[in-house]
Amino acid sequence: MKKNIKGQIKFIPKEKTDFFHVLKSRVDDYFIQNNLSKHANVQMVLKTIILLTSYVVPFILLLVIQPPFWMSLVIWFVMGIALSGIGMSVMHDANHGAYSSHKWVNGMVGHTLNLLGGSVFNWKLQHNILHHTYTNITHMDDDIDDKLVMRFSPNTEVKAKHRFQFIFAFLLYGILTIYWALAKDFIQFAKYTKNGVNADSPAQNRMTLLKITGIKLLYFFVMLVMPTLIFGLPFYQVLLGFMMMHFMAGLILTTVFQLAHTVEGTTHPMPNAEGNIENNWAIHQLNTTVNFSPKNKIMSWYVGGLNYQVEHHLFPRICHVHYPQIAPIVEQTALEYGVPYLENESFMVALGSHIRLLQRLGKMPDINEALA
């Protein structure tokens, strides 16, 4: 059952529950009692400075010092790690409106997405509206749509090409951000304009498309043209380093995001005959989302709380630095209401679960089992 945003799916629970009302009240009380803002704190600002510096300074050194080729590849590699950190820990919060109570601050910080070559406009439509509202609902959540030779939902047709997806998945993950910079935004812009996700006027869309194009041209000029024409670096070295940076960023970003929803234990509900989901929205989020590695402080710092995806999906406008503190509140409330609170204890456990699910989703049905 394929729907676009013009025919929105509604969440209609079979039974009424005050689960989210009670949970939200408890979380709000935590911030009130501790006299805390739900937005960024000093720790978050410091993290932002560290990650942006880790990306910008190496690039400047690359242009000014012009080290040997092998060392320049190391620098591009470091930039890739920093870039994925910016995407997970800085851009993500800002574009959810969680970084600051000031809209202009969120807007400014959110445009760090441009360092990936991506469009904030499309990202908010895909991520904030489609993914966060319709998590793991086939044909509504773009994150689980079939892509090339990848199948992420049990509700789409399995094909022979999916058989080995668990093996080559990570190669494809590595090309995500370069595809994003080159083509994804234009494809999404056309798609969202056609299906109604983008409700702007034609005049607004012309301006938006112009901005998207201009930002991408500037991005490729700074990253590829400027180092060659102005600083005299060999183009092949710049191109190889640029591709390495994007491969690292794409691999890390995509893998981390997959570990929240495309793992064992999550559900992929389908709309009923009326086109609705028979569940409470908040409970739906807990059924489709999994935390991982919650006790690893280094992991939590780098991935920007994306290992606390349960808390993030319930409270996306709360800065991720607060998730470790509100997680026990969410878990306890879920336990009281008999709602599942899904968690993998480590990154490797979550990664193994993701690979096994990809393997299962890629298997063709056994005709002998079907006839039995």
Buried (B, 14 or more C-beta within 10 A) or exposed (E): BEBBBEEEBEBEBEEEBEBBEEBBEBBEEBBEEEEEEBBBEEEBBEBBEBBBEBBEBBBEBBBEEBEEEEEBBBBBBBBBBBBBBBBBBBBBBBBBBBBBEEEEBBBEBBBBBBBBBBBBBBBBBBBBBBBBBBBBBBBBBBBBBBEEBBBBBBBBEBEEEBBEBBEEBBEBBBBBBBBBBBEBBBEBBEBBBEBEBBEEEEEEBEEBBEEBBEBBEEBBEEBBEBBBEEEEBEEEBBBBBBBBBBBBBBBBBBBBBBBBBBBBEBBBBBBEEEEEBBBBBBBBBBBBBBBBBBEBEEBBBBBBBBBBBBBBBBBBBBBBBBBBBBBEBBBEBBEEBEBBBBBBEBBEBBBBBBBEBBBEBBEEEEEEEEEE
